[in-house]
Amino acid sequence: MTEYARPDGPSDEVCREWSATKGALPVGTHITGQVTICRPFGVFIRIDGAPNALGMADIGSMPHHARLPALGAQVSGEVIWHTEHNRQVRIRLSDWNHHL
């Protein structure tokens, strides 16, 4: 997978487990994970302990002078939203909080 690979969308398993994922990762939950895909609009995160969750930290939640983390980076943050149509857990990264 390259740094700019495109995710294929949620798998059948991610869709089946979406209700459980939202229950396990409600808004306000602190998460840790690894950046698995970098795109110009944000990064996708494999959330530790939540194998069926697709985390997404996008530039909409990033302060003006912040940078997106690199592919493979370990990150932490807070769940800020659940996006129903593509089954993504939206994340605000902790590194960005000091810029707010």
N, C-alpha and C positions, 0 to 999 in steps of 0.2 A: 504494500500500500504506500503510495506516495503522500507527501505532505498535503497535496491538494486533491486527494481522492474524494469522490462524491459518495456519500452514504446511499445505499439502495432503498432507503426507507425502512420503516419498522418491520421486523420479521413477524411471522405468525405468532411466535412465542411472546414477543414484546407486546403485541396486540392483546393476546389472551391474558397476560399478566398486568395490563395497564391499571386496572382498579387496585390491585395489590400494591403496585409500584407507588401510586398516589397515596395510598394509605401508609406505606412505609416511609415515604419521603414527603411529608406535608410541607407547605410553605413555612419557611423559617428554620427548617432542618439544616444543620451543619453537615456538609459532605466533604469527603476527600476523594481523589481519583487521579487518573492519568489522562493527559491529552492524547487522543488517538487519531484525530483528523483536524487539520488546520485549513481554514477557508478564509477568504478576505473579509467575510461577514462575521466570523467568530470561530470558536473551537468546539469540537465535540469531545466529551469526557466520558471515560469508562468509570462509573461511580463504584467505589469500593463497597463491597457487601451487597450490591444491587445488580446482579448480572443481567437482568432484563430491563434495566433503565438506560436510556440514552440521555446523557446530560449535554446541555448546550449553553455555552457562555457567549453571547453575541455582543456586537459593538454597541447595541442600544443600551446596554447596562454598563458600558465601559466609560470611565472619565476621559475627558479630552486628551490629556497627556499620557495616558496609560498605553501599554503595549499588550498585544495578545501573547500568551505563553507559547513556547515552542512545542513542536511535536515531541511526545514522550515525557514532557514536564509533569511532575507531581504537583497537583494544585489542591486548594481547599476553597470552600465557599459556602454560600447559603442558597437554598431553594427559594426562588422568588415567584415561580409560576409553573403551571402544567399546561402544555400546549396540546390540546385534544386531537387536532387534525393529523399531526404527525407523531404523536406519542412521545414528546420530548419534555424532559425536566429542565426548566430554565434555571440557570445558575448565575449568581453574582459572585465573582471570585473575591476572596478575602484580600488579595493584594490590591484590589481596586478600592477597598473601603476607606483607606487613608486619604484617598483623593476626593471623597465625597464631601 
